[in-house]
Amino acid sequence: MALFSTMRQSERDTLSITPSTNLILNVLMIFCVILTLMPFYIILIASITSEKSLTQNGYRLWPEEFSTEAYTYLFREGSIIITAYQNTIISTVAGTLVTIVLVMLYAYPLSRNNFRFRTFFTFLAFFTMLFSGGLVSYYMVMRQILHIQNTIWALFLPSAFSPFWVFVLRTYIKTNIPEELIEAARIDGAGEWRTLLQIVTPLSTPGLATVALFSAIGIWNNFFNVLLLVDKAELYNLQYTIYSTLNNIRFLTENASRMQGVVNIAELPSQTFRMAMAIVTIGPIILAYPFFQRFFVRGLTIGAIKG
């Protein structure tokens, strides 16, 4: 008994953290946070620095010559950037909702052991992860069968489903929601839809939040669909609009000698515009992440089944 008590005391001493160790760990974490935020801070400072000062003096921790010319150029005179922002927000929200619904409706049956065609549909989803129909078939399906070209659907519908997310959510449901809980619901008279909506879905919130976050980031950053399926400038999303604007600035800069008197190349923000573009692009995603982070927890079903 004395030996057992000694062993338990030794384990407690091993697991305990001294104040000095705690201080070192906190300082280390603060240092890592500073290193993580430093690039973002430098980009922010560069975006509010004048183009001339940035070109001559390089990147600084504080702007030597403060200027908002890059943001003025970005949002000037009802710029198409504002319209692109609206299109991107609408497509991201709608696409994320569609993704959650489609992925949940596919993943839940695959997680049920009594689903007769579970093996077939699992193989069907996995097969599409290994082999693709190619760009030509993708283009023909979107334009000639679905007819979503030059519509807001083109911004998010092709990216609203992924078999990888299906397997992620299926695994989460199988490992975190006991089969006994679903059987108890069936014994109480709940049908499949009621079980899915009132039991499985609330308990799958962390998994759904993970799928929603990655889906939102993917749709927000996607410009390939616009490049392939959209020809109207009023339907461009933020990424493709900024991509086109950067190409225009690059074209003007490379052909400056041929355009003397047409446009003042020196006044065009190039480096600062890129920094402003980065801030405008990643800002909403950074602000949205804390709302998803609180769902990234485990053990929601602990205590759901007693005895």
C-alpha positions in Angstrom: 0.0 0.0 0.0 2.8 2.3 0.9 4.5 1.5 -2.4 1.3 2.3 -4.3 1.0 5.6 -2.6 4.6 6.4 -3.4 4.0 5.6 -7.0 0.9 7.8 -7.2 2.8 10.7 -5.5 5.6 10.3 -8.0 3.1 10.4 -10.9 1.6 13.6 -9.5 5.0 15.2 -9.2 5.9 14.2 -12.7 2.7 15.7 -14.2 2.8 18.8 -12.1 4.2 22.0 -13.8 6.3 24.3 -11.7 5.8 28.1 -11.9 9.1 28.5 -13.7 8.2 25.9 -16.3 4.8 27.5 -16.8 6.4 30.9 -17.3 8.8 29.5 -19.9 6.0 27.8 -21.8 3.9 31.0 -21.8 6.9 33.1 -23.0 7.5 30.5 -25.7 3.9 30.5 -26.8 3.8 34.3 -26.9 7.0 34.3 -29.0 5.4 31.8 -31.5 2.3 34.0 -31.7 4.4 37.0 -32.5 6.3 35.1 -35.2 3.0 34.0 -36.7 1.4 37.5 -36.7 4.5 39.3 -37.9 4.1 38.5 -41.7 0.5 39.7 -41.5 1.6 42.9 -39.7 4.3 43.6 -42.3 1.7 43.1 -45.1 -0.7 45.5 -43.3 2.0 48.2 -42.9 3.1 47.8 -46.5 -0.5 48.3 -47.7 -0.7 51.7 -46.0 2.7 52.9 -47.2 3.2 55.0 -50.3 4.4 53.2 -53.4 7.4 55.5 -53.7 8.5 54.9 -50.1 8.1 51.2 -50.3 10.1 51.0 -53.5 13.0 53.1 -52.2 13.1 51.9 -48.5 11.6 48.5 -48.6 9.4 46.9 -46.0 9.4 48.5 -42.6 7.7 47.9 -39.2 6.1 51.3 -39.4 5.3 53.3 -42.6 7.8 56.1 -43.4 5.2 57.8 -45.6 1.6 56.9 -44.8 -0.7 56.5 -47.8 -4.1 54.8 -48.5 -3.6 55.1 -52.2 -3.7 51.3 -52.7 -7.1 51.0 -50.9 -8.4 54.1 -52.8 -7.4 52.5 -56.1 -9.0 49.3 -55.0 -12.4 50.7 -54.1 -12.4 53.8 -56.2 -15.6 55.2 -57.8 -17.9 52.3 -57.1 -15.2 49.9 -58.3 -16.1 46.4 -59.5 -14.2 45.2 -56.4 -17.3 46.0 -54.3 -19.5 44.0 -56.7 -17.0 41.2 -56.6 -17.1 41.3 -52.8 -20.9 40.9 -52.9 -20.6 38.0 -55.3 -18.0 36.3 -53.2 -19.9 36.6 -50.0 -23.1 35.4 -51.6 -21.4 32.4 -53.2 -19.5 31.5 -50.1 -22.5 31.5 -47.8 -24.8 29.7 -50.3 -22.0 27.2 -51.3 -21.2 26.4 -47.7 -24.9 25.7 -46.9 -25.3 23.5 -49.9 -22.1 21.7 -49.0 -23.3 20.9 -45.5 -26.6 19.6 -46.7 -25.2 17.4 -49.5 -22.3 16.1 -47.5 -24.5 15.3 -44.5 -27.1 13.5 -46.7 -24.3 11.4 -48.2 -22.2 10.7 -45.1 -25.0 9.7 -42.7 -26.2 6.7 -44.7 -22.6 5.5 -45.1 -22.2 5.6 -41.4 -25.1 3.2 -40.8 -24.2 -0.4 -40.6 -27.7 -1.5 -41.8 -27.5 0.5 -45.0 -27.6 -2.2 -47.7 -25.8 -0.3 -50.4 -23.2 1.2 -48.2 -20.2 -0.6 -49.8 -21.3 0.5 -53.3 -21.7 4.2 -52.5 -18.5 4.2 -50.5 -16.6 2.8 -53.5 -18.4 5.3 -55.8 -17.2 8.2 -53.7 -13.7 6.8 -53.3 -13.4 6.1 -57.0 -14.0 9.8 -57.9 -11.1 10.7 -55.6 -8.7 8.5 -57.6 -9.9 9.2 -61.2 -11.3 12.4 -62.8 -13.2 12.9 -66.0 -10.9 15.6 -67.0 -11.3 19.3 -67.9 -13.2 18.7 -71.2 -15.9 16.7 -69.6 -16.1 19.1 -66.7 -16.5 22.0 -69.1 -19.2 20.3 -71.1 -21.2 19.2 -68.1 -21.2 22.7 -66.6 -22.0 24.5 -69.8 -24.1 22.1 -71.9 -25.9 20.0 -69.4 -26.3 22.1 -66.2 -26.2 25.5 -68.1 -24.8 27.4 -65.2 -22.4 29.5 -67.2 -22.7 33.3 -66.6 -24.8 32.7 -63.5 -24.1 33.1 -59.8 -24.4 29.2 -59.5 -21.1 28.9 -61.4 -19.3 30.5 -58.5 -20.1 27.8 -56.0 -22.1 24.8 -57.3 -19.1 23.0 -58.9 -17.2 23.2 -55.6 -20.1 22.4 -53.3 -19.4 18.7 -52.9 -16.3 16.6 -52.2 -16.0 12.9 -51.4 -13.1 13.7 -49.0 -15.5 15.7 -46.8 -18.0 12.8 -47.0 -15.4 10.4 -45.5 -14.4 13.0 -42.9 -17.9 13.4 -41.7 -18.7 9.7 -42.0 -15.7 8.9 -39.8 -16.8 11.5 -37.3 -20.3 10.2 -37.0 -19.1 6.6 -36.6 -16.6 7.4 -33.9 -18.5 10.0 -31.9 -22.2 8.9 -32.1 -22.8 5.5 -30.7 -25.0 3.1 -32.6 -26.9 2.5 -29.4 -28.1 6.1 -29.3 -29.6 5.8 -32.8 -31.2 2.5 -31.9 -32.7 4.1 -28.8 -34.2 6.7 -31.0 -35.7 4.1 -33.3 -37.2 2.2 -30.3 -38.8 5.5 -29.2 -40.5 5.7 -32.6 -38.2 8.2 -34.4 -37.9 7.8 -38.1 -34.7 8.2 -40.1 -35.3 11.9 -40.9 -36.1 12.8 -37.3 -33.1 10.8 -36.1 -30.9 12.6 -38.6 -32.2 16.1 -37.8 -32.8 16.0 -34.1 -30.1 13.6 -32.9 -27.3 13.0 -35.4 -27.0 16.6 -36.7 -26.7 18.4 -33.4 -24.1 15.9 -32.2 -22.2 16.3 -35.5 -21.7 20.0 -35.1 -17.9 19.9 -34.8 -17.7 17.7 -37.9 -20.1 19.9 -39.8 -18.2 23.0 -38.7 -14.9 21.6 -40.0 -16.5 20.8 -43.4 -18.1 24.2 -43.5 -14.8 26.0 -42.7 -12.8 24.2 -45.4 -15.7 24.6 -47.9 -15.9 28.3 -47.2 -12.2 28.8 -47.6 -12.2 26.8 -50.8 -15.1 28.7 -52.4 -13.7 32.1 -51.2 -10.3 31.4 -52.8 -11.6 29.8 -56.0 -11.2 31.7 -59.2 -10.9 28.7 -61.6 -14.7 28.4 -62.0 -15.0 32.1 -62.9 -12.1 31.8 -65.4 -13.8 28.8 -67.0 -17.5 29.5 -66.7 -18.1 33.3 -66.4 -17.7 35.9 -69.1 -19.6 38.8 -67.5 -17.6 41.2 -65.3 -20.6 41.8 -63.0 -20.4 38.1 -61.9 -16.7 38.0 -61.2 -15.8 37.0 -57.7 -13.1 38.8 -55.5 -10.2 36.5 -56.4 -10.7 36.7 -60.1 -11.3 40.4 -60.1 -8.1 41.0 -58.2 -6.2 38.6 -60.4 -7.4 40.5 -63.5 -6.5 43.9 -61.9 -3.0 42.7 -61.1 -2.6 41.5 -64.7 -3.7 44.9 -66.0 -1.2 46.7 -63.7 1.5 44.4 -64.8 0.7 45.0 -68.5 0.8 48.8 -68.0 4.1 48.6 -66.1 5.7 46.4 -68.7 4.5 48.6 -71.6 5.2 52.0 -69.8 7.5 53.2 -72.6 4.7 52.9 -75.1 2.1 54.7 -73.1 3.8 57.9 -72.2 1.2 60.6 -71.8 -1.7 58.1 -71.7 -1.3 57.0 -68.1 1.1 57.9 -65.3 2.7 54.6 -64.5 4.5 56.1 -61.5 1.1 56.7 -59.8 -0.1 53.2 -60.2 0.3 51.3 -56.9 1.9 48.0 -57.7 3.5 46.5 -54.5 1.2 48.3 -52.1 -1.8 47.2 -54.2 -0.7 43.6 -53.8 -0.5 44.1 -50.0 -3.9 45.7 -49.9 -5.3 42.9 -52.0 -3.9 40.3 -49.5 -5.5 42.2 -46.5 -8.9 42.5 -48.3 -8.9 38.9 -49.3 -7.9 37.1 -46.1 -9.6 39.6 -43.7 -13.1 38.0 -43.6 -11.7 34.5 -43.3 -9.6 35.5 -40.3 -12.6 37.2 -38.7 -14.9 34.2 -39.4 -12.5 31.6 -38.0 -13.2 32.3 -34.3 -16.9 31.6 -34.8 -16.0 28.1 -36.1 -13.3 27.4 -33.6 -15.7 27.0 -30.6 -17.2 24.0 -32.4 -13.9 22.2 -32.7 -14.3 20.2 -29.5 -14.6 16.5 -28.8 -16.6 14.4 -26.4 -20.0 15.8 -27.1 -21.6 12.4 -26.5 -19.9 11.7 -23.2 -22.7 10.9 -20.8 -25.2 10.5 -23.6 -25.7 6.8 -22.7 -25.9 5.9 -19.1 -25.2 2.4 -17.7 
